[in-house]
Amino acid sequence: MGRVVHMFTSRQRVILRQIVSPPYVYRWAGLLTTIGLVVGVTVVVLSDVGAPAVVAAGTSPAVSSGPAGVPARTAEDAPARGIPGQARPAITSSRLSVTSTTTDRPTVALTFDDGPSSYTPEVLDILAENQARATFCMIGEQAVAEPAMVQRVVAAGHRLCDHTFTHDATVGANDPSLISTQLGRSHRSLATVVNPPVDVDYFRAPEGKWSLQLDQVAAQTGMRPLGWSVDTLDWTQPGVAAIVASVQRSVHPGAVILFHDGGGPREQTVAAIREIIPWLHDQGYEFTFPT
């Protein structure tokens, strides 16, 4: 210590004694404590954002058998044109809905809301003609009324998404316990409307009205919250050309594209996807599921 002291001049030693003596030492201690608290809080916040809690992880069991005339469905059975076999995604409470696909190829995910309806068979025919798969965000009460249509969607290798039982856009504003009851009902109705019951991989909030608790309850119910990155606004019936142009203008690798096969007249949507899906294929895109 003596050597350290002799390294300073007399003036420097006086200043040093003042710094380590009251009241200055208390001020230094307070400053260091404040810095430590700020650093600690920052680390906690960053770790919470970077590592969301996994609620239900892994791949879901594939449907190994089905009713007469319905082919078995596995993660590997994919049509020949640009549709990779894909394991089911882990379900996480990420506080952010899924808006992309995550593969190393140019991919898009086609999604259809508010069905099933009288337009759903035409949509399925177009998808089959182009060997493309899609995700159908179905309203529970309509699915219960049209079980054969839900069965056809599942048999074709498409995936199901819960869109609430009655298209209730206020669901996210409710208490978490009520949200859990509502999503549990719609999830069960959709999963069990076919025999054997099927996986319901996703949940999409009606009108995109998300809340933190809705996202979390959806994940806890076993569904991945599903958003979109390309909104065609087809529900406004802007015209076939406008719907086609919205996709051609905004599509990008990993895009999740929002269409509607229910909820109103959808002749424009049907006509638009007859052009859009072959165009996407010609641009080199593969059709996959959101992840």
Buried (B, 14 or more C-beta within 10 A) or exposed (E): EEEEEEEEEEEEEEEEEEEEEEEEEEEEEEEEEEEEEEEEEEEEEEEEEEEEEEBBEEEBEBBEEBEEEBEEBEEEEBBEEBBEEBEBBBBBBBBEBBBBBEBEEBBBBBBBBBBBBEBBBBBBEBBEEBBBBBBBBBBBBBBBEBBEBBBBBBBBBBBBBBBBBBBBEEBBEBEBEEBBEBBBBBBBBBBBBBEEEBBBBBBBBBEBEBBEBBBBBBBBBBBBBBBBBBBBEBBEBBEBEBBBBBBEEEBEBBBBBBBBBBBEEBEBBBBBBBBBBBBBBEEEBBBBBBB
